[in-house]
């Protein structure tokens, strides 16, 4: 009476390995991999004959052998919501979501991501990592840009909200020497091109000063 010979196959996943007795002539499938060898968040991506997973395993089992398993990270569909808009993105298992994961098309000009939340009212902050499909609610705030104000050889910066029309009130007080007042704001160091429009990006502003004049009343 004969029976099919079985051979020990050693399955390798990174630094880990496990063995299974596989029948002669078997074409290996993912179901032959010992349970527990594939870590959570990973998927089987092929059998190989080398540790670098460059040469695919072909043929059937004819003797004891080592098999190397390539893995890929599971991705889950995450739907980002911004007000009435939404967009779905496939995100790797284990990812800690940040503002960088929010599709750029969902963020209006002049806005930036304040935080990610699990509820529509944006009261419960998102924590942990991606382990399943889910919904993420994005809270926005007005973007701020660094504006550098120049007065002669001196300069100072201020964070200014997108869309702000700059006025003398935005110039840092410490830049204006005693006896001087702001005459105007300009885009060039020579103060020949007046600043117009609103703040839409980080920018340099040149401040032109004038000497304050006071009315002196002489009494005889």
Secondary structure, 3 states (H helix, E strand, C coil): CCCCCEEEEEEEECCEEEEEEEECCCCCCHHHCCCCCCCCCEEEEEEECCCCCCCECCCCCCCCEEEEEEEEECEEEEEEEECCEEEEEEEECCCCCCHHHCCHHHCCCCEEEEEEECCCCCCCECCCCCCCCEEEEEEEEECEEEEEEEECCEEEEEEEECCCCCCHHHCCHHHCCCCEEEEEEECCCCCCCECCCCCCCCEEEEEEEEECCCCCCCCC
